[in-house]
Amino acid sequence: MRILVTGARGFIGSNLIAELKNKEYTNILEYTRDADPALLDAHCKEVDFVFHLAGVNRPQEHSDFMDGNFGFTKTLLGTLKKHGNNCPVLIASSTQAVLGNPYGKSKKAGEDLMVAYGQDTGAKVLIYRFPNVFGKWCRPNYNSAVATFCNNIARDLPITVNDRSVVMNLIYIDDVVAELISALQGKENTFGDFCAVPVVHTITLGEIVDLLYSFKNSRDDRSVPNMSDEFTSKLYSTYLSYLPQDKFSYPLKMNMDNRGSFTEFIKTPDRGQVSVNISKPGITKGNHWHHSKNEKFLVVSGTGVIRFRKVGSDEVIEYYVSGDKLEVVDIPTGYTHNIENLSDTDMVTIMWANECFDPEKPDTYYLEV
C-alpha cells in the first residue's frame, strides 16, 4: 500500500510516519511545504491512501490561513481528481472549524472542499476535528501551550498563565496516531459526519501547570507521578521529551558511613519507596523489626545472607542471596532481621518498603537477630 502523508515533518506527521514504519508500512510517500509541486503530482497518481495533515497555524498574515488550509487542500484534491485517483483521503481539521476566527474559517473551508470532493468522486473522505494535541516532538512557542510549558519549565524559563481556570480539551499524540492507523485499516471512529479520537482529556490550565512543576520537583523529592491516572502518565512522558539533552540525569543523595551507603531512589505516596543499599565486605546491617512496615530485598551484586528471628523465638532462619541468582526475599512483620555481606567486594541490594520513611512514625525497633 502506498501512503501519502502531507505535512510529513509536522508534529502529527512525524509521529504518524514513525509509527507506520514501526508497523512495517514501507511505501510511505512524504510531502512537505517546500517540496517540488511536481512531486505532489507524481504521488497523487499512484497513492492508495492520503493522510492530509499539512496546514498553517501561525502565519504572518491572516490571508495565509486560507491559502495554507484551503488553498493547498484544493490543490491536493484537484490533483487526485486529475489522475482519476479515488483513494480514501483523511484530513486533519480542528475543533476551531466551528468558530469565526480566520483559522477556524480556513479549516471549515477545507472541510467543505472535502465533503464536496467525496460527493463528486465517490471517494471515501474522513474528516477529523482535533482539539489541542500534545506529546513529544511538538514545537514549543508556536501553537501549543503544553509544549511551551514543558519546554520552559524543563529549562527553568518563565511561563505566562493568564487564567488558571481555562478548561482545555486535549488529545495525546499516541492516541491520535493509533486512531489514524485504525482509519487506514478501515476501522475509524465516526460520529455523524466526522471522525474523532476516542480519548479526550478535559483539564484546567492551572492543573496542567501544577502537574508540570510537580514533575520538575520530583527529581528533588525522589517522587514519581501517579501513573494510574491516564492523563498524568501521558503528560509526564511529554514533559520528559522536552528535557535539555545535558539534563537527562540527576544526582541522588548517598547516605554514607564506614559500613557502605544507603540511597533513596523513588518515593511514592501509595506504593512505598525503593532504595539502593551498598554493604562493604563483612558488614552486617539491620538488626531491627517492624510492626506493619514490610520490605522486599533483592541482591543484585555480591553474595550475602539474610537472617530472621521471630520476636519471642530463639530460632534463626537464614536465606543465602547472590547477584548471580536474582531472588526477592520478603521481610515479614514481626521478624527481626539483618543482612550480611559474605563477599570480598561490595554487595548491592535493591530494597523496597511498602511506605516512605516517616521520622515521626518510623516503626523500626532495634533487636539483634
C-alpha positions as CSV (number, residue, x, y, z in Angstrom):
1,M,0.0,0.0,0.0
2,R,1.3,3.4,-1.0
3,I,0.5,6.0,1.7
4,L,0.9,9.8,1.2
5,V,1.4,12.0,4.2
6,T,1.3,15.7,3.6
7,G,2.8,17.8,6.4
8,A,5.2,14.9,6.9
9,R,7.7,16.9,9.0
10,G,5.0,18.4,11.3
11,F,4.1,17.3,14.8
12,I,1.4,14.8,13.8
13,G,3.0,13.8,10.6
14,S,6.4,12.9,12.1
15,N,4.8,10.8,14.8
16,L,2.5,9.1,12.3
17,I,5.3,8.2,9.9
18,A,7.5,6.9,12.8
19,E,4.7,4.5,13.9
20,L,3.8,3.5,10.3
21,K,7.4,2.4,9.9
22,N,7.2,0.5,13.3
23,K,4.2,-1.4,11.9
24,E,6.3,-2.2,8.7
25,Y,4.4,0.1,6.3
26,T,7.3,0.6,3.9
27,N,5.8,2.6,1.0
28,I,5.3,6.0,2.6
29,L,5.3,9.0,0.3
30,E,6.2,12.2,2.2
31,Y,5.2,15.7,1.1
32,T,6.3,18.9,2.8
33,R,5.6,22.6,2.2
34,D,8.9,23.3,0.5
35,A,8.7,20.2,-1.8
36,D,8.6,20.5,-5.6
37,P,4.9,20.6,-6.7
38,A,5.8,18.0,-9.4
39,L,6.4,15.6,-6.6
40,L,2.8,16.0,-5.4
41,D,1.6,15.3,-8.9
42,A,3.6,12.1,-9.0
43,H,2.4,11.0,-5.6
44,C,-1.3,11.6,-6.4
45,K,-1.1,9.5,-9.4
46,E,-0.1,6.3,-7.6
47,V,-1.1,6.7,-3.9
48,D,-3.6,4.3,-2.2
49,F,-4.4,6.4,0.9
50,V,-3.8,10.1,1.8
51,F,-3.2,11.5,5.2
52,H,-3.7,15.2,4.6
53,L,-2.0,16.7,7.7
54,A,-0.5,19.8,6.2
55,G,-1.8,23.1,7.5
56,V,-1.0,26.6,8.6
57,N,-1.3,27.6,12.3
58,R,0.7,30.8,12.8
59,P,1.1,32.7,9.6
60,Q,2.4,36.2,9.2
61,E,-0.8,37.4,7.5
62,H,-4.4,36.2,8.2
63,S,-4.8,35.6,4.5
64,D,-2.2,32.9,4.7
65,F,-4.7,30.8,6.7
66,M,-6.9,30.4,3.7
67,D,-4.0,29.9,1.3
68,G,-2.5,27.2,3.5
69,N,-5.5,25.4,4.8
70,F,-8.0,25.8,2.0
71,G,-5.7,26.5,-1.0
72,F,-3.4,23.5,-0.6
73,T,-6.4,21.2,0.1
74,K,-7.9,22.4,-3.2
75,T,-4.6,21.7,-5.0
76,L,-4.3,18.2,-3.4
77,L,-7.9,17.2,-4.2
78,G,-7.7,18.7,-7.7
79,T,-4.5,16.7,-8.4
80,L,-6.1,13.4,-7.3
81,K,-9.1,14.1,-9.4
82,K,-7.0,14.9,-12.4
83,H,-5.5,11.4,-12.2
84,G,-8.8,9.8,-11.5
85,N,-7.5,8.5,-8.2
86,N,-10.5,8.0,-5.9
87,C,-8.4,6.6,-3.0
88,P,-9.5,7.5,0.6
89,V,-8.5,10.9,1.9
90,L,-8.2,11.8,5.6
91,I,-7.9,15.4,6.6
92,A,-6.7,16.8,10.0
93,S,-9.1,19.6,10.7
94,S,-9.7,21.4,14.1
95,T,-12.5,21.9,16.6
96,Q,-12.0,25.6,15.8
97,A,-13.7,25.0,12.5
98,V,-17.0,25.9,14.2
99,L,-15.6,29.3,15.3
100,G,-15.5,32.5,13.3
101,N,-11.8,33.3,13.6
102,P,-9.6,33.3,10.5
103,Y,-8.0,29.9,11.4
104,G,-11.4,28.3,12.0
105,K,-12.9,29.7,8.8
106,S,-10.0,28.3,6.8
107,K,-10.4,24.9,8.4
108,K,-14.1,24.8,7.7
109,A,-13.5,25.8,4.1
110,G,-11.1,22.8,3.8
111,E,-13.7,20.5,5.3
112,D,-16.4,21.8,2.8
113,L,-14.0,21.0,0.0
114,M,-13.5,17.5,1.3
115,V,-17.3,16.9,1.5
116,A,-17.9,18.2,-2.0
117,Y,-15.0,16.1,-3.3
118,G,-16.3,13.0,-1.8
119,Q,-19.8,13.6,-3.2
120,D,-18.4,14.4,-6.6
121,T,-15.9,11.4,-6.9
122,G,-17.3,8.8,-4.6
123,A,-14.0,8.7,-2.8
124,K,-14.0,7.9,0.9
125,V,-13.5,11.1,2.9
126,L,-12.6,11.2,6.6
127,I,-12.6,14.5,8.5
128,Y,-11.1,14.6,11.9
129,R,-11.7,17.7,14.1
130,F,-8.8,17.6,16.5
131,P,-8.8,19.6,19.8
132,N,-5.4,20.5,21.2
133,V,-2.9,17.7,20.6
134,F,0.1,17.2,22.9
135,G,3.0,14.9,23.1
136,K,6.7,14.5,22.0
137,W,8.1,16.5,19.1
138,C,5.5,19.3,19.3
139,R,7.1,22.6,18.6
140,P,7.2,24.9,21.7
141,N,6.4,28.6,21.5
142,Y,4.3,28.0,18.4
143,N,0.7,26.9,18.8
144,S,0.7,24.5,21.8
145,A,0.6,25.8,25.4
146,V,1.5,22.3,26.7
147,A,4.6,22.2,24.5
148,T,5.7,25.7,25.6
149,F,5.1,25.0,29.3
150,C,7.0,21.7,29.1
151,N,9.9,23.3,27.3
152,N,10.2,26.3,29.6
153,I,9.7,24.6,32.9
154,A,12.3,21.9,32.0
155,R,14.7,24.8,31.3
156,D,13.9,27.0,34.3
157,L,12.4,29.6,31.9
158,P,9.3,31.6,32.9
159,I,5.8,30.8,31.7
160,T,2.7,33.0,31.4
161,V,-0.6,31.8,32.7
162,N,-3.3,34.5,32.2
163,D,-6.2,32.4,33.6
164,R,-5.6,29.2,35.5
165,S,-9.3,28.3,35.3
166,V,-9.4,28.0,31.5
167,V,-10.6,24.5,30.5
168,M,-8.7,22.6,27.8
169,N,-9.7,19.6,25.8
170,L,-6.6,17.6,24.9
171,I,-5.7,14.5,23.0
172,Y,-2.4,12.7,23.2
173,I,-0.3,12.1,20.1
174,D,-0.1,8.4,20.5
175,D,-3.9,8.2,20.7
176,V,-4.1,10.3,17.6
177,V,-1.7,8.1,15.7
178,A,-3.5,4.9,16.8
179,E,-6.7,6.3,15.5
180,L,-5.2,7.4,12.2
181,I,-3.8,3.9,11.6
182,S,-7.1,2.4,12.5
183,A,-8.7,4.7,9.8
184,L,-6.1,3.5,7.4
185,Q,-7.3,-0.1,8.1
186,G,-10.9,0.9,7.7
187,K,-11.7,1.0,11.4
188,E,-12.2,4.7,12.0
189,N,-14.3,6.1,14.9
190,T,-17.2,8.0,13.3
191,F,-19.5,10.5,14.9
192,G,-22.1,11.7,12.4
193,D,-20.2,13.4,9.5
194,F,-16.9,13.5,11.4
195,C,-14.4,11.2,12.9
196,A,-12.8,11.5,16.3
197,V,-10.1,10.2,18.6
198,P,-12.0,8.3,21.3
199,V,-9.8,9.5,24.3
200,V,-10.2,13.2,25.1
201,H,-8.8,14.7,28.3
202,T,-10.5,17.7,29.9
203,I,-8.4,19.6,32.4
204,T,-7.8,23.2,33.5
205,L,-4.7,25.1,32.5
206,G,-3.8,25.6,36.2
207,E,-3.9,21.8,36.8
208,I,-1.6,21.2,33.9
209,V,0.9,23.8,35.2
210,D,0.8,22.3,38.7
211,L,1.5,18.8,37.3
212,L,4.4,20.0,35.2
213,Y,6.0,21.8,38.2
214,S,5.5,18.6,40.3
215,F,7.3,16.6,37.6
216,K,10.2,19.1,37.8
217,N,10.3,18.9,41.6
218,S,10.1,15.1,41.5
219,R,13.8,14.9,40.9
220,D,14.4,16.7,44.3
221,D,11.9,14.8,46.4
222,R,12.5,11.5,44.5
223,S,8.8,11.1,43.8
224,V,7.1,9.6,40.7
225,P,3.8,10.8,39.3
226,N,0.6,8.9,39.7
227,M,0.9,6.6,36.7
228,S,-2.6,5.1,37.3
229,D,-4.0,8.4,36.1
230,E,-4.0,8.3,32.3
231,F,-3.6,12.0,31.6
232,T,-0.8,12.4,34.2
233,S,1.1,9.5,32.7
234,K,0.8,10.9,29.2
235,L,1.8,14.4,30.3
236,Y,4.8,13.1,32.2
237,S,6.0,11.3,29.1
238,T,5.6,14.5,27.2
239,Y,7.5,16.6,29.8
240,L,10.5,14.2,29.7
241,S,10.7,14.6,25.9
242,Y,11.5,18.3,26.5
243,L,14.4,17.9,28.9
244,P,17.6,19.6,27.7
245,Q,20.0,17.0,26.4
246,D,22.5,17.8,29.1
247,K,19.9,17.3,31.8
248,F,18.8,13.7,31.4
249,S,20.5,12.7,34.6
250,Y,20.2,14.0,38.2
251,P,22.1,13.1,41.4
252,L,20.8,11.2,44.4
253,K,21.9,11.8,48.0
254,M,24.0,8.9,49.2
255,N,24.0,8.4,53.0
256,M,27.5,7.0,53.6
257,D,29.4,5.7,56.6
258,N,32.1,3.1,57.2
259,R,29.6,0.3,56.5
260,G,28.7,1.4,53.0
261,S,25.8,3.6,51.8
262,F,22.0,3.8,51.7
263,T,20.4,5.9,48.9
264,E,16.7,6.6,48.3
265,F,15.8,6.2,44.7
266,I,12.0,6.5,44.3
267,K,9.3,7.6,46.8
268,T,5.5,7.3,46.2
269,P,2.6,8.2,48.4
270,D,0.8,4.9,47.8
271,R,3.4,2.3,46.6
272,G,6.2,2.9,49.1
273,Q,9.8,3.6,48.2
274,V,12.8,2.0,46.5
275,S,16.3,2.4,47.8
276,V,19.8,1.1,47.0
277,N,21.8,-0.3,49.8
278,I,25.6,-1.0,49.5
279,S,27.3,-3.1,52.1
280,K,31.1,-3.4,52.4
281,P,32.7,-6.8,52.8
282,G,31.9,-8.4,56.2
283,I,29.4,-5.8,57.2
284,T,26.1,-6.6,58.7
285,K,23.2,-4.2,58.5
286,G,19.7,-4.2,60.1
287,N,19.0,-6.0,63.4
288,H,15.6,-4.4,63.7
289,W,11.9,-5.4,63.3
290,H,8.7,-3.7,62.3
291,H,5.0,-3.9,63.4
292,S,3.5,-3.0,60.0
293,K,6.3,-1.8,57.7
294,N,7.3,-4.6,55.3
295,E,10.1,-4.8,52.8
296,K,11.5,-6.7,49.8
297,F,15.3,-7.3,49.4
298,L,16.9,-8.1,46.0
299,V,20.7,-8.6,46.0
300,V,21.9,-7.7,42.5
301,S,25.7,-7.8,43.1
302,G,27.7,-9.8,45.6
303,T,26.9,-12.6,47.9
304,G,25.3,-12.5,51.4
305,V,22.9,-13.9,53.9
306,I,19.6,-12.5,55.3
307,R,18.8,-13.7,58.7
308,F,15.4,-13.7,60.5
309,R,14.2,-14.4,64.0
310,K,10.6,-14.1,65.1
311,V,10.3,-11.8,68.0
312,G,9.9,-14.0,71.1
313,S,11.6,-17.0,69.5
314,D,15.2,-18.3,69.5
315,E,15.1,-19.9,66.1
316,V,17.2,-18.1,63.4
317,I,16.3,-18.6,59.8
318,E,18.9,-17.9,57.0
319,Y,18.4,-17.1,53.3
320,Y,21.6,-17.0,51.2
321,V,21.4,-14.5,48.4
322,S,23.6,-13.7,45.4
323,G,23.7,-11.4,42.4
324,D,24.3,-14.5,40.4
325,K,20.8,-15.7,41.1
326,L,18.3,-12.9,41.4
327,E,15.8,-13.8,44.0
328,V,13.4,-11.5,46.0
329,V,13.2,-12.0,49.8
330,D,10.2,-10.8,51.6
331,I,10.8,-9.3,55.1
332,P,7.7,-10.2,57.1
333,T,6.5,-8.1,60.0
334,G,7.2,-9.3,63.5
335,Y,10.6,-10.8,62.5
336,T,13.9,-9.1,63.5
337,H,16.3,-9.3,60.5
338,N,19.7,-8.4,59.2
339,I,21.7,-8.7,56.0
340,E,25.4,-9.6,56.0
341,N,27.8,-9.2,53.1
342,L,29.8,-12.5,52.7
343,S,31.6,-11.2,49.6
344,D,35.1,-9.8,49.3
345,T,33.6,-6.9,47.3
346,D,30.7,-4.5,47.9
347,M,27.2,-6.1,48.0
348,V,24.4,-4.1,46.3
349,T,20.8,-4.7,47.4
350,I,17.7,-3.1,46.0
351,M,15.3,-2.5,48.9
352,W,11.6,-1.8,48.6
353,A,9.5,-0.7,51.6
354,N,5.7,-0.5,51.5
355,E,5.7,3.0,52.9
356,C,8.0,6.0,52.8
357,F,10.1,6.6,55.8
358,D,8.4,8.8,58.4
359,P,10.7,10.0,61.2
360,E,7.6,10.8,63.3
361,K,6.4,7.1,62.9
362,P,9.5,5.0,62.0
363,D,8.0,1.7,63.1
364,T,11.6,0.4,63.4
365,Y,12.8,-1.3,66.6
366,Y,16.4,-2.4,67.3
367,L,16.8,-6.1,68.2
368,E,19.7,-8.4,67.5
369,V,18.9,-11.4,65.4
